[in-house]
Each structure stands twice: as C-alpha cells, then as structure tokens.
Amino acid sequence: MAATGSEKQGAKAYYVTTPIYYVNDAPHLGHAYTTVAGDVLTRWHRQRGEKVWYLTGTDEHGQKIMRTAEANDVTPQAWCDKLVEEAWKPLWEHLEIANDDFIRTTEKRHTDRVKEFVQDLYDKGEIYKGGYEGPYCVGCEEYKLPGDLIEDEQGVKLCPVHKKPVEILKEENYFFKLSEYGPKLLEFYEANPDFIQPESARNEVLNFVRQGLQDLSISRSTFDWGIPIPWDDKHVIYVWVDALLNYATAVGYGANQEKFDETFPANVHLVGKDILRFHAVIWPAMLMAQGLPVPGKVAANGWLMVGGEKMSKSNLTGIKPQDLTSHFGVDAYRWYFLRAIAFGSDGSFSWEDFTARYTSELANDYGNLASRVAAMVGKYFDGALPAPAADGDAEKAIHDGLATAVAEADRKIGEELDFQGGILAIFDFVKQVNGYITEQEPWKVAKDTSDEGRARLATILYTAAESLRAVAVLLNPVMPDTSAKLWASLGAEPSLGALAAQPVQSAATWGRLPAGATVTKGAVLFPRLEDPKKD
C-alpha cells in the first residue's frame, strides 16, 4: 500500500527504513513488529505535513537462501519470488503498512548499482585480496569472533543468536579495509551521541569498536547465489554488503541524483538488535569510504519473546501475525505491540496480556467512550452536535490535558521513537475524558430542561466529542481504520476534510468540530472478544 506524503519540492524527505528481511521463510511477529513501528513513525511525520519516504523490502541473496531453496527443490529466484508475492507483500498490505517502496535485492535497479559501488571502493584502494579462516554462522551470514560463541553441553561451538553449530570456513576473499575506520567511527559516535539508540545498544557498539576492528571479508567464493564481483566473477559480493546498499539503491543512487539528494541518507534505520553492528559499524564505514553522508540514527528494537525464547522460525516460536489479527483485529494488533513493549527493550508476548489490554484499554476505555458520546448526542440532541456554552474549570482542565497529550505524544513518537510513551500519553487523556463524563453526569444534567440545563448538557457533550476528534487525529498513525470510523461517526470529514490531512501537532486546537455536525453511533470500535479457537 503506497502512500503519498505532503510534497515540498527540494526538501529533504524524512526517510525511514526497516531491515530488508530474509525470505528463507514467511514473516512472523518479530518482522511485523519492526515494520509496524516504521509505519507508525512515518504516518506520524506525514501528519506533521512533512515529505516522507518509507522503505522496506527483502534480502534475497546468500547461502541461507540458496540452501533453503535447495531444500525445497526450487531455484533460489523461484523461492524468493514465491515468498515475496505470496507471503511478505500480502502481509504488509493486510497490516495497512503504507510503505512508499519495496526493494528486492534481486532487482536490476539494485544489483547494477551494488556492482558500481563496490567497483568504486576497489578503484580507490579500499578493497584488497586476502585469505580468511574462521567460524561462520549461515543463519547470520556472518563470520563470528571466537569470543562471541557459546558452547552446548558437549562443548560444540554455537552461534549465540541461532543456538546452532557454526561452520569453519576457509576461503580466499576480497576484504574492505574496515580496520582503518575505527578511529573515524569513534569520533563520529562522540560527535553524534544520538546516532545509536537505545543507550545500551550505543554502549555495545562503542565497546566493540574500541577493541579494534578487523577488515571485512566482502566476497564469497564457495557458492554462487549473489551479485558477482565486477572484476572477478569467481566471487559473489558478501550478502551484507549487498543488503546494506539497498538503502541507497532504492532511492536513486547512481541512477536518479535528484531523488537521491532529496532522500538520502536515512533519518532512521529501524533494526533488530542482532543486526546492530552491521548498521552502526559496517554501513557508516562503507559510506565514509565512498564520501557519502551517514544516516541520522540507527534504532535497535529488542526481541519479542515467547516462553523466554526469541521469536523466530528456527526455534518454532514463530507465530503468524494473522493468527492474532483474525482474533483481535488489525488495528488492535498494530496498537498492542507498540503499547505493551518499550521500543528498544525485549518484550514478552502472551494471549492473556493482549486480551487483558484489549478489554481494559481499547474496549472499555476508548471504544466505550466513543459509543457513549455518540449515543448521548443522538438521544439528547437528535444526532446534531450542540454548540457549547461558556467553559468552566472542568472544561479548561480537558483543554489543558489535551495540550499536554499532544505535546507529549508528538515529542515521544515523532522525535524519541518512544511509541509506548506516546500512546500512553494519548490514553491518559482518554481516561481523563472518561473521568470528566463520570464527574459531570450528563444523564442527570439532561433531566434539567431549563435553558441553563440544556446549555450545560451541550457543553459537556461538545467537550467530549471535540476530545474524541483530537484522539482520532492522534491515533490515526497507530490505528488508521478505527480512527477513520470514529472520524466518520463524529461527522468531521464534511467540514474538516480527510483525517490523514489533520496535523498531529495542532490536534489540541480547540473548537474545530462545528456545531451541527451529524454524530452517528456506528459499529462498536472494539467488539467483545470471543474465546480463541483451541487446536
């Protein structure tokens, strides 16, 4: 689902990327977690009126893909085509991911530019030929340092990420002079303390680089599923060099200079913490070697855990997102993981926790508020939003609460990537509005049929409806379908325009819903949950 942001000719786009995901299998919750986070972030910036570019895609070369294809008795390209078209792209569409581009590393627009980039580094003397022998994890597509490995009960050396035995590889390769960039990287980290987030991830990278960097093997000669080295076709380009360059090739590197200048570098690379070093060490060093600008931020999210294990296909804890969306709905799914888990930290998933939060916060706090307000406007004013009278202290408290929520959410989501904090700020306001209605008791005020009583009732219901107008704007990046339903229920579109065009930073501007707007009680925003089917 492509999205069009507010275009400002010549302005630098707010450019966000996910990792490009390996297509050795169908996507699971961990992949979707990062992709939804990027979608919420970019939708938020679009609603700031900014020019935005959101990139995701698939990593389709390397030994892991080749072995998976062989195990399924198909060619690597046929395997990738099937997974991308039947699993990855349909899931992003299902989850309402509004990416502007989807890059595949087998596309000609990518492979041609990767060859040019590597050839330029070779011509500059940044690449040389040498030999290497060491422990290699096919799952990570990475040589491991001996100190990084763990042992099983039999003393077998294992990859710490995949918990599988490493292979000892020995081959003649081409190497990038990564070791020369250690001092430059440390100087860059010092000058840009927010480049790596969270702080724990930054500390990990600093410690790693301070120990001294080894030159990076950038080719493989023991298999052929990859992009050939331009000057030596007996080698293919190391899959991580190939993969990292997608962030440049997808936005016009070497092909569309105007597009490249208006987009690159990324403002934010969203990555899993297990691929942090590639993005925070190798990627900026490659860019420095080529004289290109370095990204603004690398934000590493934690792992999703089930039963204490990282969620992945290899340890059989890979749950399909559709298993959850079929029960809770897509919007609740998008909301839950960003609300329940602090971005950057590991988090545990359980059906019980999702159910409890859905019932308490979405159905009871938010959905019930929307239903009550629409029902009372229908009952007491025949569905026409009444004009408010003078605000009292209770209304002013609501105005202040909304201003706080907007400022807090904009700072936390838009700047700090604290999705949980931003969502909680919005829902704190929802709770405040619920408390306001409970205290004001409009059902009792409605019994006073005097002009004064009617005016007071009008003010209470207008305040509640106008609060919901702002909540719809603020939650649109997180729950677009639900927000659209609420927007329509409030009768907002005829006078205020499309929801996606409402600026989040000015959501607290009071009095935007016009008196007389038709308020309707639509379908329940968050229906009561049925017991999930038991296998």
matplotlib code that plots the C-alpha trace (Angstrom):
import matplotlib.pyplot as plt

x = [0.0, 1.8, 1.3, 1.8, 3.2, 3.0, 5.4, 7.8, 9.9, 13.6, 13.1, 14.9, 12.4, 12.1, 13.4, 12.8, 13.8, 13.2, 15.7, 15.3, 14.1, 15.5, 13.0, 14.0, 10.5, 7.3, 7.2, 6.5, 5.6, 9.2, 9.3, 5.9, 6.8, 9.6, 7.6, 4.5, 6.8, 8.2, 4.7, 3.5, 6.6, 6.2, 2.5, 3.1, 5.6, 3.2, 0.6, 3.1, 2.9, 6.4, 7.8, 8.3, 9.8, 9.3, 11.2, 11.0, 11.9, 13.5, 17.1, 17.3, 20.9, 23.3, 24.0, 21.0, 18.6, 20.4, 20.2, 16.5, 15.7, 17.6, 15.8, 12.5, 13.7, 13.4, 15.8, 16.7, 15.0, 11.8, 11.8, 12.2, 9.5, 7.0, 7.7, 7.6, 4.4, 2.5, 3.7, 5.6, 3.8, 0.3, 1.1, 2.2, -1.0, -3.0, -1.4, -2.0, 1.7, 1.9, 5.4, 6.5, 8.7, 9.5, 13.1, 14.2, 17.9, 17.5, 16.1, 18.4, 18.0, 19.8, 22.3, 23.8, 24.3, 25.9, 28.5, 29.3, 29.6, 32.0, 34.0, 34.4, 35.8, 38.1, 39.4, 40.0, 42.2, 39.7, 39.4, 42.2, 42.5, 43.4, 42.5, 40.5, 39.5, 37.1, 33.8, 30.8, 27.1, 25.0, 21.9, 23.5, 25.6, 28.5, 31.9, 31.9, 34.6, 35.7, 34.8, 31.2, 30.5, 28.7, 29.0, 26.4, 26.7, 29.0, 31.3, 30.2, 30.6, 27.3, 26.1, 24.8, 21.8, 20.6, 22.0, 23.2, 26.8, 29.0, 30.9, 34.6, 35.1, 38.4, 38.4, 40.2, 38.2, 38.3, 38.4, 37.2, 39.7, 37.2, 40.0, 41.1, 37.7, 37.7, 39.0, 36.7, 33.7, 34.5, 34.9, 31.6, 29.8, 31.3, 30.0, 26.6, 25.6, 22.0, 23.2, 22.7, 19.7, 18.9, 21.8, 22.5, 23.0, 25.3, 27.4, 27.7, 28.9, 31.3, 32.9, 33.1, 34.8, 37.2, 38.5, 39.7, 38.0, 39.1, 39.0, 35.7, 35.5, 33.2, 33.1, 32.4, 33.7, 32.2, 28.7, 27.3, 23.9, 24.8, 25.9, 29.2, 32.3, 32.7, 36.4, 36.4, 33.3, 34.6, 33.4, 30.0, 29.5, 29.0, 25.3, 25.5, 27.4, 24.8, 21.9, 23.1, 23.3, 19.6, 19.1, 21.0, 20.0, 16.3, 16.3, 18.3, 22.0, 23.8, 20.6, 18.5, 20.6, 17.7, 15.8, 18.9, 19.8, 16.2, 16.0, 19.4, 20.7, 18.0, 16.9, 16.1, 17.2, 15.0, 16.8, 16.7, 19.5, 21.0, 22.0, 23.0, 26.8, 26.2, 24.2, 26.1, 29.7, 30.0, 27.3, 28.7, 32.3, 31.3, 29.6, 32.6, 34.8, 32.6, 32.3, 28.6, 26.6, 26.0, 22.4, 20.9, 20.0, 20.1, 17.4, 17.7, 14.5, 14.6, 13.4, 9.9, 10.0, 7.7, 8.3, 11.6, 12.9, 13.5, 10.7, 12.0, 11.3, 14.4, 13.1, 9.5, 8.1, 7.3, 3.6, 1.9, 0.5, -2.7, -3.2, -3.7, -5.4, -8.1, -8.9, -8.2, -8.3, -5.6, -5.8, -5.6, -2.6, -0.8, -1.6, -0.7, 2.9, 3.9, 1.9, 2.9, 6.7, 9.1, 10.8, 14.4, 13.7, 12.9, 9.3, 7.2, 4.0, 1.1, -2.5, -3.6, -1.8, -3.1, -6.7, -6.5, -5.1, -7.6, -10.6, -9.4, -7.9, -9.4, -12.9, -13.7, -11.7, -11.6, -14.4, -17.0, -16.2, -16.9, -20.1, -21.4, -20.8, -22.4, -25.4, -26.0, -25.7, -28.2, -30.5, -30.5, -29.8, -31.1, -27.6, -26.7, -23.6, -24.7, -22.9, -21.2, -21.8, -19.1, -16.4, -15.9, -13.0, -13.7, -13.6, -10.4, -8.8, -9.8, -8.2, -5.0, -5.0, -5.3, -2.5, -0.3, -1.2, -0.5, 2.9, 3.9, 2.9, 4.5, 7.8, 7.8, 6.6, 7.9, 11.3, 12.3, 10.8, 9.1, 6.0, 4.8, 5.2, 3.4, 0.5, 0.2, 0.1, -2.9, -4.7, -4.1, -6.1, -8.8, -9.0, -9.3, -12.2, -13.9, -13.4, -14.9, -18.1, -18.3, -18.0, -20.3, -23.0, -24.7, -27.5, -28.5, -27.9, -30.3, -33.2, -32.9, -34.9, -34.3, -32.2, -29.3, -29.6, -29.6, -26.6, -24.7, -25.5, -24.5, -21.1, -20.4, -21.2, -19.4, -16.3, -16.4, -17.0, -14.3, -11.9, -12.6, -11.9, -8.4, -8.0, -8.9, -6.2, -3.6, -4.3, -4.6, -1.0, -1.4, -5.0, -6.0, -9.1, -10.6, -9.7, -11.4, -14.6, -14.5, -13.9, -16.9, -19.0, -18.2, -19.3, -15.9, -15.0, -17.5, -16.1, -12.6, -11.5, -9.7, -8.4, -4.9, -4.6, -5.1, -1.8, -1.0, 0.9, -2.2, -4.7, -5.1, -6.5, -9.9, -13.3, -12.6, -15.7, -18.5, -21.8, -24.5, -22.1, -24.0, -22.9, -23.8, -23.4, -21.6, -20.4, -18.6, -15.0, -13.6, -16.1, -16.2, -13.7, -14.8, -12.7, -9.9, -10.3, -8.5, -6.4]
y = [0.0, 3.1, 6.4, 9.9, 12.5, 16.2, 17.2, 20.0, 20.3, 20.2, 19.5, 16.6, 13.7, 12.2, 8.8, 5.7, 2.1, -1.3, -4.0, -5.9, -9.2, -12.6, -14.6, -18.0, -18.3, -16.4, -13.4, -13.7, -11.3, -10.1, -8.9, -7.3, -5.5, -3.5, -2.8, -1.5, 0.7, 2.2, 2.7, 4.5, 6.7, 7.7, 8.2, 10.5, 12.6, 12.6, 14.1, 16.7, 17.8, 16.6, 15.0, 11.3, 8.2, 4.8, 1.8, -1.9, -4.9, -8.3, -9.6, -12.4, -13.5, -15.5, -19.1, -19.3, -18.5, -20.9, -23.8, -23.1, -23.2, -26.4, -28.0, -27.1, -28.3, -25.0, -22.3, -19.5, -17.0, -19.0, -19.4, -15.7, -14.8, -17.1, -15.9, -12.2, -12.4, -14.9, -14.0, -10.8, -8.2, -9.6, -9.3, -5.7, -4.9, -6.8, -4.8, -1.4, -0.8, 2.5, 1.9, 4.1, 1.5, -2.2, -3.1, -6.6, -7.3, -9.4, -6.4, -4.9, -1.4, -2.8, -5.3, -2.9, -0.1, -2.5, -3.5, 0.1, 0.9, -2.0, -1.3, 2.4, 1.2, -1.2, 1.5, 3.7, 1.1, 0.4, -3.3, -5.9, -9.7, -12.0, -15.2, -16.0, -18.9, -18.7, -19.8, -18.8, -18.8, -19.3, -18.1, -14.7, -14.8, -13.7, -14.7, -14.8, -13.8, -16.8, -14.8, -14.3, -18.1, -20.2, -23.9, -26.6, -29.4, -31.4, -28.4, -27.7, -24.0, -22.4, -19.1, -17.0, -15.8, -19.0, -21.6, -23.7, -25.0, -22.7, -23.9, -23.4, -21.7, -21.2, -19.3, -16.6, -13.4, -9.7, -7.5, -4.0, -2.0, -1.7, -1.7, 1.8, 3.3, 2.5, 6.0, 7.8, 5.9, 6.6, 10.3, 10.2, 8.5, 11.1, 14.0, 12.3, 10.7, 10.0, 8.1, 4.7, 4.1, 2.9, 3.7, 0.0, -0.5, 2.5, 1.2, -2.2, -0.7, 1.6, -1.3, -3.4, -0.7, 0.3, -3.3, -2.8, -3.7, -6.4, -5.9, -7.2, -10.1, -8.7, -11.6, -15.4, -18.0, -21.2, -20.6, -18.5, -17.2, -13.5, -10.5, -11.2, -9.2, -6.9, -7.5, -11.2, -13.3, -16.3, -14.3, -13.0, -10.0, -10.7, -10.6, -8.0, -5.5, -6.2, -5.8, -2.6, -0.9, -1.2, 1.9, 3.8, 2.0, 2.2, 6.0, 6.6, 6.0, 6.1, 6.4, 9.4, 12.0, 14.4, 11.7, 10.6, 14.1, 14.7, 11.4, 10.0, 9.4, 7.8, 9.7, 6.5, 2.9, 0.6, -2.7, -5.7, -5.7, -8.8, -6.8, -3.7, -3.9, -4.2, -0.9, 1.0, 0.0, -1.5, 0.6, 4.1, 2.9, 2.0, 5.4, 7.2, 5.3, 6.4, 10.0, 9.7, 11.1, 8.9, 8.1, 10.2, 7.4, 3.6, 2.5, -1.1, -2.7, -5.6, -9.2, -10.5, -13.4, -16.4, -18.7, -17.0, -17.6, -15.1, -15.4, -17.0, -19.8, -21.7, -22.3, -22.9, -19.9, -18.0, -17.0, -15.7, -12.2, -13.4, -15.7, -12.5, -10.2, -12.8, -12.6, -9.1, -7.2, -5.4, -2.1, -3.7, -5.7, -2.6, -0.9, -3.7, -4.4, -0.7, -0.1, -3.2, -3.2, -0.3, 0.1, -0.9, -3.4, -7.1, -7.9, -11.0, -11.8, -13.7, -14.1, -13.4, -10.0, -9.0, -9.9, -8.0, -4.8, -5.1, -5.4, -2.8, 0.0, -0.4, -1.8, -0.3, 3.0, 4.0, 2.2, 2.6, 6.4, 6.8, 4.8, 6.7, 10.1, 9.2, 7.7, 10.7, 13.2, 11.0, 10.8, 14.3, 16.4, 14.1, 13.4, 17.1, 18.2, 21.0, 24.3, 24.7, 27.4, 29.0, 26.6, 26.1, 24.8, 21.2, 22.0, 24.1, 21.0, 19.0, 21.6, 21.6, 17.8, 17.6, 20.1, 18.0, 14.8, 16.3, 17.8, 14.6, 12.3, 14.4, 14.5, 10.9, 9.3, 11.9, 12.6, 10.0, 6.8, 6.1, 4.6, 3.2, 6.6, 8.5, 6.0, 6.1, 9.9, 9.7, 7.1, 9.1, 11.8, 9.2, 8.2, 11.9, 12.4, 9.3, 10.8, 14.1, 12.4, 10.4, 13.5, 15.7, 13.1, 14.3, 11.8, 13.6, 17.1, 16.1, 16.0, 19.7, 21.0, 24.7, 26.8, 26.7, 22.9, 22.4, 24.7, 22.8, 19.5, 20.9, 22.0, 18.6, 16.6, 19.1, 18.8, 15.0, 14.9, 17.5, 15.5, 12.4, 14.4, 15.1, 11.5, 10.3, 12.5, 11.4, 7.7, 7.7, 6.7, 3.8, 2.6, 4.1, 2.0, 2.6, 6.3, 6.6, 5.1, 7.5, 10.4, 9.5, 8.9, 12.5, 13.9, 15.5, 14.9, 17.3, 20.3, 19.4, 17.2, 13.9, 12.5, 11.8, 15.5, 16.6, 17.8, 15.9, 18.8, 21.1, 18.4, 20.4, 23.5, 23.6, 24.1, 22.5, 20.3, 22.6, 22.8, 21.0, 18.2, 14.9, 12.5, 8.9, 5.8, 3.4, -0.1, -0.9, 0.1, -2.8, -5.7, -8.1, -10.9, -14.5, -17.3, -18.1, -21.5, -24.3, -26.6]
z = [0.0, -1.2, 0.5, -0.7, 1.8, 1.6, -1.2, -0.6, -3.7, -2.9, 0.8, 2.3, 2.9, 6.4, 5.3, 7.4, 6.6, 8.1, 7.7, 4.4, 5.6, 4.6, 2.6, 3.9, 5.3, 5.8, 8.1, 11.8, 14.6, 15.0, 11.4, 11.7, 15.0, 13.3, 10.2, 12.1, 14.2, 11.0, 9.6, 12.7, 12.7, 9.0, 9.2, 12.2, 10.2, 7.2, 9.6, 10.5, 6.9, 6.1, 3.0, 3.9, 2.4, 3.9, 2.6, 3.3, 1.3, 1.1, 1.2, -1.3, -1.8, 0.3, 1.3, 3.7, 0.8, -1.5, 1.0, 1.8, -2.0, -2.5, 0.4, -1.3, -4.7, -6.5, -7.7, -5.3, -7.6, -7.8, -4.0, -3.4, -6.0, -4.3, -0.7, -1.7, -3.6, -1.5, 2.0, 2.5, 0.4, 1.3, 5.0, 4.8, 2.8, 5.5, 8.3, 6.5, 6.0, 4.0, 2.5, -0.4, -1.9, -1.6, -2.7, -3.6, -3.8, -6.9, -8.8, -11.6, -10.1, -7.1, -8.5, -11.1, -8.5, -6.0, -8.6, -9.2, -5.5, -4.9, -8.0, -6.9, -3.5, -5.3, -7.6, -4.5, -2.9, -0.2, -1.1, -1.4, -1.9, 1.0, 2.8, 5.9, 8.0, 10.9, 12.5, 10.3, 11.0, 7.9, 9.7, 10.4, 7.2, 9.3, 10.5, 14.3, 16.6, 18.8, 21.9, 20.7, 20.5, 23.2, 23.9, 24.3, 26.8, 24.5, 24.1, 20.5, 19.5, 18.8, 17.3, 20.3, 18.2, 16.5, 19.0, 16.1, 15.4, 13.4, 10.4, 10.0, 6.6, 4.8, 1.6, -0.5, -0.4, -1.0, 2.0, 2.8, 5.0, 7.9, 10.4, 9.3, 10.1, 13.9, 14.9, 12.4, 13.7, 17.4, 16.5, 14.7, 17.7, 20.1, 17.9, 17.4, 20.7, 19.5, 16.4, 18.1, 20.2, 22.9, 25.2, 25.8, 22.1, 21.8, 24.6, 23.0, 19.7, 21.4, 23.3, 20.1, 18.1, 20.9, 20.9, 17.3, 14.1, 11.7, 7.9, 6.5, 4.0, 1.3, -1.1, -1.1, -3.5, -2.1, -3.6, -6.5, -5.3, -5.1, -7.1, -9.0, -8.1, -11.2, -11.6, -10.6, -11.3, -9.4, -6.3, -5.3, -3.1, 0.6, 1.3, 4.0, 1.7, -0.9, 1.6, 3.3, 0.0, -0.6, 1.5, -1.2, -4.4, -3.6, -3.6, -6.8, -6.0, -9.3, -11.3, -10.1, -8.5, -7.7, -5.9, -4.1, -2.9, -1.7, 0.3, 1.3, 3.9, 6.1, 9.1, 10.9, 10.3, 12.3, 13.0, 15.3, 17.9, 16.4, 13.2, 15.0, 14.3, 10.5, 10.6, 13.2, 12.2, 8.7, 7.0, 8.1, 7.4, 3.8, 3.4, 4.8, 2.3, -0.5, 0.7, 1.2, 4.2, 7.2, 8.5, 11.2, 13.6, 14.0, 16.4, 17.6, 18.8, 21.2, 20.7, 21.0, 23.4, 23.8, 26.7, 27.3, 23.7, 20.9, 18.4, 15.2, 12.8, 13.9, 17.4, 16.4, 18.3, 15.1, 15.4, 12.3, 12.6, 11.0, 14.0, 16.1, 13.6, 13.0, 16.7, 17.8, 14.5, 12.6, 14.4, 17.9, 16.6, 15.5, 18.8, 21.2, 20.5, 20.5, 23.6, 25.5, 24.8, 25.2, 21.8, 22.3, 25.0, 24.8, 25.4, 26.1, 24.2, 25.6, 24.6, 28.1, 28.2, 24.8, 25.8, 29.1, 27.5, 24.6, 27.0, 29.5, 27.3, 23.9, 24.5, 27.9, 28.0, 24.3, 22.5, 25.2, 25.4, 21.7, 21.9, 25.0, 23.5, 20.2, 21.9, 24.2, 21.3, 19.5, 22.4, 23.7, 20.5, 17.8, 16.5, 15.9, 17.8, 20.0, 20.3, 23.7, 26.2, 28.3, 29.5, 33.2, 35.1, 34.2, 30.5, 30.9, 32.6, 29.5, 27.2, 29.2, 29.3, 25.6, 25.0, 27.3, 25.5, 22.0, 23.0, 24.8, 22.0, 19.3, 21.2, 22.2, 18.9, 16.4, 17.9, 20.5, 18.9, 22.3, 20.8, 24.2, 25.9, 23.1, 23.1, 26.9, 26.8, 24.4, 26.5, 29.7, 28.0, 27.1, 30.7, 31.7, 29.3, 30.8, 34.2, 33.1, 31.9, 35.1, 37.2, 35.1, 34.8, 31.6, 32.0, 35.2, 33.7, 30.9, 33.4, 33.8, 30.8, 31.5, 29.1, 31.6, 31.9, 28.2, 27.7, 30.4, 28.7, 25.3, 26.7, 28.3, 25.1, 22.9, 25.1, 24.9, 21.1, 20.5, 22.7, 20.6, 17.4, 18.7, 19.8, 16.3, 14.8, 17.3, 17.0, 13.2, 12.6, 15.1, 14.3, 10.9, 10.3, 13.8, 13.7, 10.3, 11.8, 14.7, 12.4, 10.3, 13.5, 14.6, 11.3, 10.9, 7.3, 5.6, 7.4, 8.4, 5.5, 5.4, 8.6, 7.2, 6.4, 10.0, 11.5, 14.7, 16.2, 16.1, 17.3, 20.5, 18.7, 20.4, 18.8, 15.4, 15.3, 14.1, 15.9, 13.9, 12.7, 12.4, 15.0, 14.5, 16.5, 14.2, 14.8, 18.0, 17.6, 19.6, 19.7, 22.6, 22.1, 21.6, 23.0, 20.5, 18.8, 20.5, 18.5]

ax = plt.figure().add_subplot(projection="3d")
ax.plot(x, y, z, "-o")
ax.set_aspect("equal")
plt.show()
